[in-house]
């Protein structure tokens, strides 16, 4: 009986940890967009807080931020 109780507690802890991780990454998408845009600047095309598929190297402005130093993002390879 005690073993089942411990197992249930462990599952609840894991469920809470997974849920908080999802909330953290969800909030980070909008925070990163806000951080990368200078005040008064617009992203073209705009980035969505809901979807990550258009972020990163797929977008010119975020790709330029991720580009390693010494490599010019604007020079096609």
N, CA, C and O atoms as a CHARMM CRD file, in Angstrom:
* protein
*
  308
    1    1 UNK  N      0.81600  -1.18800   0.00000 PROA 1      0.00000
    2    1 UNK  CA     0.00000   0.00000   0.00000 PROA 1      0.00000
    3    1 UNK  C      0.86600   1.26200   0.00000 PROA 1      0.00000
    4    1 UNK  O      0.58000   2.22200  -0.71500 PROA 1      0.00000
    5    2 UNK  N      1.91700   1.24700   0.80200 PROA 2      0.00000
    6    2 UNK  CA     2.79700   2.41000   0.87400 PROA 2      0.00000
    7    2 UNK  C      3.49400   2.62000  -0.46500 PROA 2      0.00000
    8    2 UNK  O      3.68000   3.75600  -0.90200 PROA 2      0.00000
    9    3 UNK  N      3.88000   1.52000  -1.11900 PROA 3      0.00000
   10    3 UNK  CA     4.53600   1.60700  -2.42600 PROA 3      0.00000
   11    3 UNK  C      3.62600   2.30600  -3.44600 PROA 3      0.00000
   12    3 UNK  O      4.09800   3.14000  -4.21800 PROA 3      0.00000
   13    4 UNK  N      2.34800   1.98200  -3.45800 PROA 4      0.00000
   14    4 UNK  CA     1.38800   2.59800  -4.38100 PROA 4      0.00000
   15    4 UNK  C      1.22500   4.08200  -4.05900 PROA 4      0.00000
   16    4 UNK  O      1.12000   4.90200  -4.97000 PROA 4      0.00000
   17    5 UNK  N      1.20100   4.43000  -2.78900 PROA 5      0.00000
   18    5 UNK  CA     1.08800   5.82000  -2.37600 PROA 5      0.00000
   19    5 UNK  C      2.30600   6.62700  -2.85900 PROA 5      0.00000
   20    5 UNK  O      2.14600   7.72300  -3.39600 PROA 5      0.00000
   21    6 UNK  N      3.50600   6.09400  -2.67100 PROA 6      0.00000
   22    6 UNK  CA     4.71600   6.77100  -3.15200 PROA 6      0.00000
   23    6 UNK  C      4.68900   6.93500  -4.67000 PROA 6      0.00000
   24    6 UNK  O      5.05900   7.98600  -5.19300 PROA 6      0.00000
   25    7 UNK  N      4.25600   5.90600  -5.36400 PROA 7      0.00000
   26    7 UNK  CA     4.17000   5.96200  -6.83000 PROA 7      0.00000
   27    7 UNK  C      3.20700   7.06200  -7.27100 PROA 7      0.00000
   28    7 UNK  O      3.50000   7.80200  -8.21100 PROA 7      0.00000
   29    8 UNK  N      2.08100   7.17300  -6.61100 PROA 8      0.00000
   30    8 UNK  CA     1.09900   8.20600  -6.92400 PROA 8      0.00000
   31    8 UNK  C      1.69300   9.60000  -6.67400 PROA 8      0.00000
   32    8 UNK  O      1.50500  10.50900  -7.48200 PROA 8      0.00000
   33    9 UNK  N      2.39500   9.76300  -5.57300 PROA 9      0.00000
   34    9 UNK  CA     3.02200  11.05900  -5.25900 PROA 9      0.00000
   35    9 UNK  C      4.07100  11.40100  -6.30600 PROA 9      0.00000
   36    9 UNK  O      4.13700  12.54400  -6.75800 PROA 9      0.00000
   37   10 UNK  N      4.88100  10.44400  -6.69500 PROA 10     0.00000
   38   10 UNK  CA     5.89900  10.68100  -7.71900 PROA 10     0.00000
   39   10 UNK  C      5.27700  11.07400  -9.05300 PROA 10     0.00000
   40   10 UNK  O      5.79300  11.95600  -9.73900 PROA 10     0.00000
   41   11 UNK  N      4.18600  10.43900  -9.42300 PROA 11     0.00000
   42   11 UNK  CA     3.50200  10.79200 -10.66800 PROA 11     0.00000
   43   11 UNK  C      2.95300  12.21400 -10.61400 PROA 11     0.00000
   44   11 UNK  O      3.01800  12.93500 -11.61000 PROA 11     0.00000
   45   12 UNK  N      2.42000  12.62300  -9.48300 PROA 12     0.00000
   46   12 UNK  CA     1.89000  13.97800  -9.33900 PROA 12     0.00000
   47   12 UNK  C      3.00900  15.01500  -9.40900 PROA 12     0.00000
   48   12 UNK  O      2.83000  16.07900 -10.00100 PROA 12     0.00000
   49   13 UNK  N      4.15500  14.71400  -8.81200 PROA 13     0.00000
   50   13 UNK  CA     5.31000  15.62700  -8.88100 PROA 13     0.00000
   51   13 UNK  C      5.78000  15.75600 -10.32000 PROA 13     0.00000
   52   13 UNK  O      6.05200  16.86200 -10.78500 PROA 13     0.00000
   53   14 UNK  N      5.87800  14.64400 -11.02800 PROA 14     0.00000
   54   14 UNK  CA     6.31000  14.67700 -12.43000 PROA 14     0.00000
   55   14 UNK  C      5.31900  15.44500 -13.29400 PROA 14     0.00000
   56   14 UNK  O      5.72000  16.20300 -14.17700 PROA 14     0.00000
   57   15 UNK  N      4.04000  15.25400 -13.04800 PROA 15     0.00000
   58   15 UNK  CA     3.00900  15.97100 -13.80100 PROA 15     0.00000
   59   15 UNK  C      3.13800  17.47700 -13.57100 PROA 15     0.00000
   60   15 UNK  O      3.03700  18.25500 -14.52000 PROA 15     0.00000
   61   16 UNK  N      3.35800  17.89400 -12.33500 PROA 16     0.00000
   62   16 UNK  CA     3.53400  19.31400 -12.02700 PROA 16     0.00000
   63   16 UNK  C      4.77500  19.89100 -12.67100 PROA 16     0.00000
   64   16 UNK  O      4.75000  21.01100 -13.18100 PROA 16     0.00000
   65   17 UNK  N      5.86600  19.13300 -12.65100 PROA 17     0.00000
   66   17 UNK  CA     7.11500  19.59900 -13.27100 PROA 17     0.00000
   67   17 UNK  C      6.94400  19.74900 -14.77700 PROA 17     0.00000
   68   17 UNK  O      7.40500  20.73600 -15.35100 PROA 17     0.00000
   69   18 UNK  N      6.30200  18.80400 -15.41800 PROA 18     0.00000
   70   18 UNK  CA     6.07700  18.87400 -16.86400 PROA 18     0.00000
   71   18 UNK  C      5.18900  20.05700 -17.21600 PROA 18     0.00000
   72   18 UNK  O      5.43800  20.75000 -18.20200 PROA 18     0.00000
   73   19 UNK  N      4.17000  20.28700 -16.42800 PROA 19     0.00000
   74   19 UNK  CA     3.25800  21.39600 -16.67400 PROA 19     0.00000
   75   19 UNK  C      3.96200  22.74100 -16.52500 PROA 19     0.00000
   76   19 UNK  O      3.74500  23.64500 -17.33200 PROA 19     0.00000
   77   20 UNK  N      4.79400  22.87900 -15.51300 PROA 20     0.00000
   78   20 UNK  CA     5.49300  24.15300 -15.31400 PROA 20     0.00000
   79   20 UNK  C      6.51100  24.38800 -16.42000 PROA 20     0.00000
   80   20 UNK  O      6.72100  25.52800 -16.83300 PROA 20     0.00000
   81   21 UNK  N      7.14600  23.32400 -16.90500 PROA 21     0.00000
   82   21 UNK  CA     8.09600  23.46400 -18.02000 PROA 21     0.00000
   83   21 UNK  C      7.38200  23.95900 -19.27300 PROA 21     0.00000
   84   21 UNK  O      7.90400  24.82300 -19.97700 PROA 21     0.00000
   85   22 UNK  N      6.21200  23.43200 -19.55600 PROA 22     0.00000
   86   22 UNK  CA     5.44700  23.85500 -20.72900 PROA 22     0.00000
   87   22 UNK  C      5.03400  25.32100 -20.58900 PROA 22     0.00000
   88   22 UNK  O      5.07400  26.06600 -21.56800 PROA 22     0.00000
   89   23 UNK  N      4.64000  25.74000 -19.39400 PROA 23     0.00000
   90   23 UNK  CA     4.27400  27.13800 -19.17500 PROA 23     0.00000
   91   23 UNK  C      5.46500  28.05900 -19.36700 PROA 23     0.00000
   92   23 UNK  O      5.32400  29.14200 -19.93500 PROA 23     0.00000
   93   24 UNK  N      6.64200  27.64100 -18.90000 PROA 24     0.00000
   94   24 UNK  CA     7.84300  28.45900 -19.03400 PROA 24     0.00000
   95   24 UNK  C      8.21400  28.65600 -20.49700 PROA 24     0.00000
   96   24 UNK  O      8.50200  29.78000 -20.90900 PROA 24     0.00000
   97   25 UNK  N      8.21500  27.59300 -21.29000 PROA 25     0.00000
   98   25 UNK  CA     8.60200  27.73000 -22.68900 PROA 25     0.00000
   99   25 UNK  C      7.55100  28.49200 -23.47800 PROA 25     0.00000
  100   25 UNK  O      7.88200  29.19400 -24.43400 PROA 25     0.00000
  101   26 UNK  N      6.28800  28.36300 -23.09100 PROA 26     0.00000
  102   26 UNK  CA     5.22000  29.10600 -23.76200 PROA 26     0.00000
  103   26 UNK  C      5.41800  30.60600 -23.55400 PROA 26     0.00000
  104   26 UNK  O      5.28000  31.38500 -24.49700 PROA 26     0.00000
  105   27 UNK  N      5.73300  31.00700 -22.35000 PROA 27     0.00000
  106   27 UNK  CA     5.95300  32.41000 -22.05100 PROA 27     0.00000
  107   27 UNK  C      7.23600  32.95800 -22.65300 PROA 27     0.00000
  108   27 UNK  O      7.33500  34.15200 -22.93700 PROA 27     0.00000
  109   28 UNK  N      8.20800  32.09300 -22.84400 PROA 28     0.00000
  110   28 UNK  CA     9.49200  32.54700 -23.39300 PROA 28     0.00000
  111   28 UNK  C      9.38800  32.97700 -24.84300 PROA 28     0.00000
  112   28 UNK  O     10.11200  33.87800 -25.26700 PROA 28     0.00000
  113   29 UNK  N      8.50200  32.35300 -25.61900 PROA 29     0.00000
  114   29 UNK  CA     8.38700  32.70900 -27.03500 PROA 29     0.00000
  115   29 UNK  C      8.06600  34.18400 -27.19800 PROA 29     0.00000
  116   29 UNK  O      8.70200  34.86400 -28.00300 PROA 29     0.00000
  117   30 UNK  N      7.10000  34.69100 -26.45700 PROA 30     0.00000
  118   30 UNK  CA     6.73600  36.11200 -26.54900 PROA 30     0.00000
  119   30 UNK  C      7.82600  36.99100 -25.95900 PROA 30     0.00000
  120   30 UNK  O      8.09800  38.07000 -26.48400 PROA 30     0.00000
  121   31 UNK  N      8.45000  36.55000 -24.88300 PROA 31     0.00000
  122   31 UNK  CA     9.50500  37.34900 -24.25700 PROA 31     0.00000
  123   31 UNK  C     10.69600  37.50800 -25.19000 PROA 31     0.00000
  124   31 UNK  O     11.27800  38.59000 -25.26500 PROA 31     0.00000
  125   32 UNK  N     11.06600  36.45800 -25.89800 PROA 32     0.00000
  126   32 UNK  CA    12.19700  36.53200 -26.82700 PROA 32     0.00000
  127   32 UNK  C     11.86100  37.45100 -27.98400 PROA 32     0.00000
  128   32 UNK  O     12.71800  38.22000 -28.41900 PROA 32     0.00000
  129   33 UNK  N     10.65600  37.39700 -28.49000 PROA 33     0.00000
  130   33 UNK  CA    10.25300  38.30000 -29.57400 PROA 33     0.00000
  131   33 UNK  C     10.33700  39.74900 -29.09800 PROA 33     0.00000
  132   33 UNK  O     10.86100  40.60900 -29.80600 PROA 33     0.00000
  133   34 UNK  N      9.82200  40.01700 -27.90100 PROA 34     0.00000
  134   34 UNK  CA     9.88500  41.37400 -27.35600 PROA 34     0.00000
  135   34 UNK  C     11.32800  41.82500 -27.16000 PROA 34     0.00000
  136   34 UNK  O     11.64700  42.99500 -27.37300 PROA 34     0.00000
  137   35 UNK  N     12.18900  40.91700 -26.76100 PROA 35     0.00000
  138   35 UNK  CA    13.60100  41.23400 -26.50400 PROA 35     0.00000
  139   35 UNK  C     14.34600  41.53700 -27.80000 PROA 35     0.00000
  140   35 UNK  O     15.22400  42.40000 -27.81200 PROA 35     0.00000
  141   36 UNK  N     14.02000  40.85400 -28.88000 PROA 36     0.00000
  142   36 UNK  CA    14.76500  41.01900 -30.13000 PROA 36     0.00000
  143   36 UNK  C     14.32100  42.22500 -30.94900 PROA 36     0.00000
  144   36 UNK  O     15.05200  42.67100 -31.83300 PROA 36     0.00000
  145   37 UNK  N     13.14400  42.75300 -30.67400 PROA 37     0.00000
  146   37 UNK  CA    12.63300  43.88400 -31.45200 PROA 37     0.00000
  147   37 UNK  C     12.95400  45.18000 -30.71400 PROA 37     0.00000
  148   37 UNK  O     12.59800  45.33600 -29.54600 PROA 37     0.00000
  149   38 UNK  N     13.62100  46.10300 -31.38900 PROA 38     0.00000
  150   38 UNK  CA    13.87200  47.41100 -30.80800 PROA 38     0.00000
  151   38 UNK  C     12.57800  48.20900 -30.79700 PROA 38     0.00000
  152   38 UNK  O     11.69600  47.98600 -31.62700 PROA 38     0.00000
  153   39 UNK  N     12.46600  49.13400 -29.86000 PROA 39     0.00000
  154   39 UNK  CA    11.24800  49.92500 -29.74400 PROA 39     0.00000
  155   39 UNK  C     10.98300  50.69500 -31.03900 PROA 39     0.00000
  156   39 UNK  O     11.86900  51.36900 -31.56500 PROA 39     0.00000
  157   40 UNK  N      9.77300  50.58700 -31.53500 PROA 40     0.00000
  158   40 UNK  CA     9.40100  51.26100 -32.77000 PROA 40     0.00000
  159   40 UNK  C      9.73000  50.46500 -34.02400 PROA 40     0.00000
  160   40 UNK  O      9.35700  50.87500 -35.12300 PROA 40     0.00000
  161   41 UNK  N     10.41600  49.34500 -33.88600 PROA 41     0.00000
  162   41 UNK  CA    10.80300  48.51700 -35.02700 PROA 41     0.00000
  163   41 UNK  C      9.72100  47.47000 -35.28900 PROA 41     0.00000
  164   41 UNK  O      9.05500  47.00600 -34.36400 PROA 41     0.00000
  165   42 UNK  N      9.55900  47.11000 -36.54500 PROA 42     0.00000
  166   42 UNK  CA     8.60600  46.06800 -36.91700 PROA 42     0.00000
  167   42 UNK  C      9.36900  44.91100 -37.55000 PROA 42     0.00000
  168   42 UNK  O     10.34700  45.12500 -38.26700 PROA 42     0.00000
  169   43 UNK  N      8.92800  43.70400 -37.28800 PROA 43     0.00000
  170   43 UNK  CA     9.50800  42.53200 -37.93800 PROA 43     0.00000
  171   43 UNK  C      8.74500  42.26800 -39.22200 PROA 43     0.00000
  172   43 UNK  O      7.51700  42.35300 -39.25900 PROA 43     0.00000
  173   44 UNK  N      9.48000  41.95000 -40.26600 PROA 44     0.00000
  174   44 UNK  CA     8.85200  41.65700 -41.54900 PROA 44     0.00000
  175   44 UNK  C      9.41600  40.34400 -42.07200 PROA 44     0.00000
  176   44 UNK  O     10.59000  40.30600 -42.43800 PROA 44     0.00000
  177   45 UNK  N      8.66000  39.29500 -42.12400 PROA 45     0.00000
  178   45 UNK  CA     7.27600  39.13100 -41.68900 PROA 45     0.00000
  179   45 UNK  C      7.19500  39.08800 -40.16400 PROA 45     0.00000
  180   45 UNK  O      8.17900  38.75800 -39.50200 PROA 45     0.00000
  181   46 UNK  N      6.03500  39.41600 -39.60500 PROA 46     0.00000
  182   46 UNK  CA     5.88800  39.39300 -38.14500 PROA 46     0.00000
  183   46 UNK  C      6.01200  37.97800 -37.59500 PROA 46     0.00000
  184   46 UNK  O      5.72200  37.00500 -38.29000 PROA 46     0.00000
  185   47 UNK  N      6.44100  37.87300 -36.34800 PROA 47     0.00000
  186   47 UNK  CA     6.55400  36.58300 -35.67700 PROA 47     0.00000
  187   47 UNK  C      5.37100  36.38600 -34.74000 PROA 47     0.00000
  188   47 UNK  O      4.87900  37.33700 -34.13200 PROA 47     0.00000
  189   48 UNK  N      4.92800  35.15600 -34.63200 PROA 48     0.00000
  190   48 UNK  CA     3.81700  34.80600 -33.76300 PROA 48     0.00000
  191   48 UNK  C      4.34900  34.27100 -32.43800 PROA 48     0.00000
  192   48 UNK  O      5.36600  33.57900 -32.40400 PROA 48     0.00000
  193   49 UNK  N      3.66600  34.59100 -31.36100 PROA 49     0.00000
  194   49 UNK  CA     4.01300  34.03100 -30.04800 PROA 49     0.00000
  195   49 UNK  C      3.53000  32.58300 -29.91500 PROA 49     0.00000
  196   49 UNK  O      3.99900  31.84600 -29.04800 PROA 49     0.00000
  197   50 UNK  N      2.60300  32.18700 -30.76700 PROA 50     0.00000
  198   50 UNK  CA     2.00300  30.85700 -30.63900 PROA 50     0.00000
  199   50 UNK  C      2.81200  29.75900 -31.32600 PROA 50     0.00000
  200   50 UNK  O      2.80600  28.61400 -30.87500 PROA 50     0.00000
  201   51 UNK  N      3.50500  30.09500 -32.40600 PROA 51     0.00000
  202   51 UNK  CA     4.16100  29.06000 -33.21000 PROA 51     0.00000
  203   51 UNK  C      5.65700  29.31700 -33.29700 PROA 51     0.00000
  204   51 UNK  O      6.08400  30.43900 -33.57300 PROA 51     0.00000
  205   52 UNK  N      6.45500  28.27800 -33.06200 PROA 52     0.00000
  206   52 UNK  CA     7.90700  28.40600 -33.13400 PROA 52     0.00000
  207   52 UNK  C      8.45400  28.09000 -34.51700 PROA 52     0.00000
  208   52 UNK  O      9.63000  28.34200 -34.78000 PROA 52     0.00000
  209   53 UNK  N      7.64200  27.55200 -35.39900 PROA 53     0.00000
  210   53 UNK  CA     8.14500  27.06300 -36.68600 PROA 53     0.00000
  211   53 UNK  C      8.74100  28.16600 -37.54400 PROA 53     0.00000
  212   53 UNK  O      9.59300  27.89200 -38.38900 PROA 53     0.00000
  213   54 UNK  N      8.31200  29.40600 -37.34700 PROA 54     0.00000
  214   54 UNK  CA     8.81700  30.50200 -38.16300 PROA 54     0.00000
  215   54 UNK  C      9.97900  31.24900 -37.48700 PROA 54     0.00000
  216   54 UNK  O     10.51400  32.20400 -38.05000 PROA 54     0.00000
  217   55 UNK  N     10.35700  30.82100 -36.30900 PROA 55     0.00000
  218   55 UNK  CA    11.42500  31.47700 -35.55500 PROA 55     0.00000
  219   55 UNK  C     12.78100  30.88600 -35.93600 PROA 55     0.00000
  220   55 UNK  O     12.85000  29.94300 -36.72400 PROA 55     0.00000
  221   56 UNK  N     13.83800  31.42700 -35.38600 PROA 56     0.00000
  222   56 UNK  CA    15.17800  30.87800 -35.57700 PROA 56     0.00000
  223   56 UNK  C     15.76300  31.24500 -36.91700 PROA 56     0.00000
  224   56 UNK  O     15.62000  32.37700 -37.37700 PROA 56     0.00000
  225   57 UNK  N     16.41900  30.29700 -37.54000 PROA 57     0.00000
  226   57 UNK  CA    17.10400  30.54500 -38.81000 PROA 57     0.00000
  227   57 UNK  C     16.13000  30.74000 -39.97200 PROA 57     0.00000
  228   57 UNK  O     16.54700  31.15900 -41.05200 PROA 57     0.00000
  229   58 UNK  N     14.87600  30.45400 -39.78000 PROA 58     0.00000
  230   58 UNK  CA    13.87800  30.61600 -40.85100 PROA 58     0.00000
  231   58 UNK  C     13.43100  32.06400 -41.02500 PROA 58     0.00000
  232   58 UNK  O     12.75300  32.39100 -41.99900 PROA 58     0.00000
  233   59 UNK  N     13.80100  32.91800 -40.10400 PROA 59     0.00000
  234   59 UNK  CA    13.42200  34.33600 -40.15600 PROA 59     0.00000
  235   59 UNK  C     14.70800  35.15700 -40.25100 PROA 59     0.00000
  236   59 UNK  O     15.66800  34.88700 -39.53000 PROA 59     0.00000
  237   60 UNK  N     14.73300  36.15600 -41.13600 PROA 60     0.00000
  238   60 UNK  CA    15.95900  36.92000 -41.35800 PROA 60     0.00000
  239   60 UNK  C     16.48300  37.60400 -40.10700 PROA 60     0.00000
  240   60 UNK  O     17.68500  37.55500 -39.84500 PROA 60     0.00000
  241   61 UNK  N     15.62700  38.23300 -39.33800 PROA 61     0.00000
  242   61 UNK  CA    16.11300  38.97700 -38.17700 PROA 61     0.00000
  243   61 UNK  C     16.53800  38.06700 -37.02700 PROA 61     0.00000
  244   61 UNK  O     17.55300  38.33900 -36.38600 PROA 61     0.00000
  245   62 UNK  N     15.80800  37.01700 -36.75200 PROA 62     0.00000
  246   62 UNK  CA    16.23700  36.10500 -35.69300 PROA 62     0.00000
  247   62 UNK  C     17.40300  35.24500 -36.16500 PROA 62     0.00000
  248   62 UNK  O     18.26200  34.87800 -35.36200 PROA 62     0.00000
  249   63 UNK  N     17.44800  34.92100 -37.44900 PROA 63     0.00000
  250   63 UNK  CA    18.58100  34.17600 -37.99700 PROA 63     0.00000
  251   63 UNK  C     19.87400  34.96100 -37.88700 PROA 63     0.00000
  252   63 UNK  O     20.92500  34.39500 -37.58800 PROA 63     0.00000
  253   64 UNK  N     19.80000  36.26900 -38.12800 PROA 64     0.00000
  254   64 UNK  CA    20.99300  37.11100 -38.00700 PROA 64     0.00000
  255   64 UNK  C     21.50200  37.13200 -36.56900 PROA 64     0.00000
  256   64 UNK  O     22.71100  37.18200 -36.34300 PROA 64     0.00000
  257   65 UNK  N     20.58900  37.09500 -35.59100 PROA 65     0.00000
  258   65 UNK  CA    21.00100  37.06900 -34.18600 PROA 65     0.00000
  259   65 UNK  C     21.64300  35.74000 -33.81000 PROA 65     0.00000
  260   65 UNK  O     22.51900  35.69700 -32.94600 PROA 65     0.00000
  261   66 UNK  N     21.21600  34.66100 -34.44700 PROA 66     0.00000
  262   66 UNK  CA    21.75500  33.33000 -34.14700 PROA 66     0.00000
  263   66 UNK  C     23.02200  33.01200 -34.93000 PROA 66     0.00000
  264   66 UNK  O     23.72500  32.05200 -34.61200 PROA 66     0.00000
  265   67 UNK  N     23.31500  33.80300 -35.94100 PROA 67     0.00000
  266   67 UNK  CA    24.46200  33.55200 -36.81200 PROA 67     0.00000
  267   67 UNK  C     25.76700  33.69600 -36.01700 PROA 67     0.00000
  268   67 UNK  O     25.92300  34.66100 -35.27000 PROA 67     0.00000
  269   68 UNK  N     26.69600  32.76100 -36.16400 PROA 68     0.00000
  270   68 UNK  CA    27.97200  32.85700 -35.44100 PROA 68     0.00000
  271   68 UNK  C     28.75700  34.10800 -35.84100 PROA 68     0.00000
  272   68 UNK  O     28.66000  34.58700 -36.97000 PROA 68     0.00000
  273   69 UNK  N     29.52700  34.61800 -34.89600 PROA 69     0.00000
  274   69 UNK  CA    30.35600  35.77500 -35.20100 PROA 69     0.00000
  275   69 UNK  C     31.36900  35.39800 -36.27400 PROA 69     0.00000
  276   69 UNK  O     31.81600  34.25300 -36.34600 PROA 69     0.00000
  277   70 UNK  N     31.71400  36.34300 -37.08100 PROA 70     0.00000
  278   70 UNK  CA    32.66200  36.08500 -38.16600 PROA 70     0.00000
  279   70 UNK  C     31.98700  35.65900 -39.45200 PROA 70     0.00000
  280   70 UNK  O     32.63900  35.58400 -40.49300 PROA 70     0.00000
  281   71 UNK  N     30.70300  35.37900 -39.40300 PROA 71     0.00000
  282   71 UNK  CA    29.94800  35.01100 -40.59800 PROA 71     0.00000
  283   71 UNK  C     28.89500  36.09000 -40.81700 PROA 71     0.00000
  284   71 UNK  O     28.14300  36.42700 -39.90200 PROA 71     0.00000
  285   72 UNK  N     28.84300  36.62700 -42.02600 PROA 72     0.00000
  286   72 UNK  CA    27.85600  37.66200 -42.34200 PROA 72     0.00000
  287   72 UNK  C     26.56300  36.99800 -42.79600 PROA 72     0.00000
  288   72 UNK  O     26.53400  36.31200 -43.81800 PROA 72     0.00000
  289   73 UNK  N     25.51000  37.20100 -42.04200 PROA 73     0.00000
  290   73 UNK  CA    24.21600  36.61200 -42.34000 PROA 73     0.00000
  291   73 UNK  C     23.69200  37.05900 -43.71700 PROA 73     0.00000
  292   73 UNK  O     22.98400  36.31400 -44.39400 PROA 73     0.00000
  293   74 UNK  N     24.04800  38.27100 -44.10800 PROA 74     0.00000
  294   74 UNK  CA    23.51500  38.83700 -45.35200 PROA 74     0.00000
  295   74 UNK  C     24.21800  38.35000 -46.60800 PROA 74     0.00000
  296   74 UNK  O     23.78700  38.66500 -47.71700 PROA 74     0.00000
  297   75 UNK  N     25.29200  37.58900 -46.45300 PROA 75     0.00000
  298   75 UNK  CA    26.00600  37.04800 -47.61700 PROA 75     0.00000
  299   75 UNK  C     25.49100  35.64000 -47.88400 PROA 75     0.00000
  300   75 UNK  O     25.68700  34.75400 -47.05200 PROA 75     0.00000
  301   76 UNK  N     24.83600  35.40500 -49.02400 PROA 76     0.00000
  302   76 UNK  CA    24.32300  34.06400 -49.30800 PROA 76     0.00000
  303   76 UNK  C     25.45900  33.06400 -49.51800 PROA 76     0.00000
  304   76 UNK  O     26.51800  33.41500 -50.03900 PROA 76     0.00000
  305   77 UNK  N     25.23800  31.85300 -49.12000 PROA 77     0.00000
  306   77 UNK  CA    26.24300  30.77800 -49.27400 PROA 77     0.00000
  307   77 UNK  C     25.86400  29.89500 -50.41600 PROA 77     0.00000
  308   77 UNK  O     26.57200  28.93300 -50.71500 PROA 77     0.00000
